[in-house]
Amino acid sequence: KSTLTAQDRKLNITVGDLNSGAEEFKFFVMPCPANYLSKGPSCVQCSNWTYSFTSENDTCNLCPHGVNCVLESPTFDKLSIRFAEDLWPNTTTGFLEICPYKDACLERICHLTIINETLKWGKIDCDVAGTQYCRKGYESHKCSRCSKGYFLSNDLFCSSCFDNT
């Protein structure tokens, strides 16, 4: 005899008779991670040139610039998502923003967390201490300012004040 019960994303399977030593297996069903959408009982990855910060959306967002903005999607073994250069993930709005200066923003790896008590995904963390998000000569939010010792040239690149070339 076996029974199956499901409640609040918990799945319990009991095999055998409870009085004579039945075995019970407990499973926890997680919602889909970032860059996946829930489609019935399955998680479907966003297609190329689209992305999603959460599986709670009905559709994936189009990538800015018309490029493939997600270079690597999360898996249950690797809880991170890698975004292409020239984009800035805004975890507050859930959208990717275009960096104002071409080639200023580096690829960005964001980490996902699981909230154990609720078995839900926590907020995506794109701010990892010690990580360089901007190319040399750029700094600030969206790499929108030239660093000290650099100036914004006519072709909109941060160039070194001391470069003799």
PyMOL commands that set and color helices and strands:
alter all, ss='L'
color gray80, all
select helices_A, chain A and resi 18-20+64-66+141-143
alter helices_A, ss='H'
color red, helices_A
select strands_A, chain A and resi 2-7+10-15+23-28+36-39+42-45+50-51+61-62+70-72+80-83+87-90+95-98+108-111+114-115+120-121+138-139+145-146+150-152+158-160
alter strands_A, ss='S'
color yellow, strands_A
deselect
rebuild
show_as cartoon
